[in-house]
């Protein structure tokens, strides 16, 4: 356990250096830096991005709401467990789209909205399956089937 904590501390220090641009010389401004990943309830995350959540699902395993702010419309979901979040993401990403992923929360929207939300909430961007190149070859895409 001690070595894991030490590794996390080293990783955190390296990430802090990268975020501050120490020695990078890449010309990025502080505005390009991604904040530490937000945590909290669906309501607290919604408050951070200035949206009034329209609750769609309020269950023990997942809470999900539609949100809209000046950046656009998006879905905000929180999860009871990390595994529940990963299972949900694996299923959802089959449908394409852009996902901003934090610890036990996900925001789903178009690329521009997800980038804007990341500037406030931090997190990692994951991209769903790209179905735009499908067609012909006998592949039936009417039910979201995706091979590969």
C-alpha positions in Angstrom: 0.0 0.0 0.0 2.8 2.4 0.9 4.4 2.0 -2.6 1.1 2.6 -4.3 0.7 5.9 -2.4 4.3 6.9 -3.2 3.6 6.1 -6.9 0.4 8.2 -6.8 2.3 11.1 -5.2 5.0 11.0 -7.9 2.4 10.8 -10.6 0.5 13.7 -9.1 3.6 15.8 -9.0 4.5 15.0 -12.6 0.9 15.9 -13.7 1.1 19.2 -11.8 4.3 20.1 -13.6 2.7 19.3 -16.9 -0.4 21.3 -16.2 1.6 24.3 -15.1 3.6 24.1 -18.3 6.9 24.0 -16.4 9.6 24.0 -19.1 7.2 22.9 -21.8 7.6 26.0 -24.0 4.6 25.0 -26.0 3.0 28.4 -25.9 -0.2 27.3 -24.2 -1.8 29.7 -21.7 -3.1 29.0 -18.3 -6.6 29.0 -19.8 -5.7 25.8 -21.7 -4.9 24.0 -18.4 -7.4 21.4 -17.2 -8.5 21.8 -13.6 -8.4 19.0 -11.1 -11.3 16.6 -11.7 -14.4 17.6 -9.9 -16.2 15.3 -7.4 -19.5 15.3 -5.8 -23.2 14.7 -6.2 -25.0 15.2 -9.5 -26.5 18.5 -8.1 -23.1 19.8 -7.1 -21.5 19.0 -10.5 -24.5 20.6 -12.2 -24.1 23.7 -10.0 -20.4 23.9 -11.0 -21.3 24.1 -14.7 -24.3 26.4 -14.1 -27.2 24.1 -15.2 -30.5 23.2 -13.5 -30.6 19.3 -13.8 -33.8 17.8 -15.3 -33.7 14.4 -13.5 -34.4 11.5 -15.8 -33.2 8.6 -13.6 -32.9 8.6 -9.8 -31.9 5.1 -8.7 -29.4 3.7 -6.2 -26.9 2.7 -9.0 -27.2 5.7 -11.3 -28.6 9.2 -11.3 -29.0 10.8 -14.7 -30.2 14.3 -15.7 -30.5 16.4 -18.8 -28.7 19.7 -18.5 -28.4 22.9 -20.5 -26.1 25.8 -20.0 -24.6 28.5 -22.2 -22.3 25.8 -23.8 -25.2 23.6 -24.9 -27.2 20.6 -24.0 -25.7 17.5 -22.3 -26.4 14.5 -20.1 -24.9 14.4 -16.6 -24.8 11.0 -14.8 -23.4 9.9 -11.5 -22.8 6.4 -10.4 -22.7 4.5 -7.1 -19.6 2.4 -8.1 -16.6 2.7 -10.5 -17.6 -0.6 -12.1 -21.2 0.6 -12.7 -19.7 3.7 -14.4 -17.4 1.6 -16.6 -20.1 -0.8 -17.6 -22.4 2.1 -18.5 -19.7 3.8 -20.5 -18.8 0.6 -22.4 -22.4 0.2 -23.4 -23.0 3.9 -24.2 -19.9 4.3 -26.3 -21.2 1.9 -28.8 -23.6 4.7 -29.8 -20.8 7.2 -30.5 -20.6 10.6 -29.0 -18.2 12.4 -26.6 -17.9 11.6 -22.9 -16.3 13.6 -20.2 -15.3 11.1 -17.5 -14.6 11.8 -13.9 -14.6 9.7 -10.8 -18.1 8.2 -10.6 -19.6 10.7 -13.1 -19.9 11.3 -16.8 -21.1 14.2 -19.0 -22.2 13.3 -22.5 -22.6 15.9 -25.3 -21.2 17.0 -28.6 -17.5 17.7 -28.9 -17.7 21.5 -28.2 -19.9 21.0 -25.1 -17.6 18.3 -23.7 -14.5 20.5 -24.2 -16.2 23.5 -22.5 -17.3 21.3 -19.6 -13.8 20.0 -19.2 -12.6 23.5 -18.6 -14.7 23.6 -15.4 -15.0 19.9 -14.3 -11.7 18.5 -15.4 -11.8 14.8 -16.3 -10.8 12.8 -19.3 -12.5 12.9 -22.7 -13.4 9.5 -24.2 -14.9 9.2 -27.7 -17.5 6.6 -28.6 -17.6 4.4 -31.7 -17.6 6.2 -35.1 -20.4 4.9 -37.3 -20.0 7.5 -40.0 -17.9 5.3 -42.3 -20.3 2.4 -42.4 -22.2 1.5 -45.5 -22.3 -1.2 -48.1 -20.6 -4.5 -47.8 -23.7 -6.2 -46.5 -23.4 -4.7 -43.0 -26.8 -3.9 -41.5 -26.4 -0.8 -39.3 -30.1 -0.4 -38.5 -29.8 -1.7 -35.0 -26.5 -0.1 -34.1 -24.6 -3.3 -34.8 -20.9 -2.7 -35.0 -18.2 -5.2 -35.9 -14.8 -4.3 -34.8 
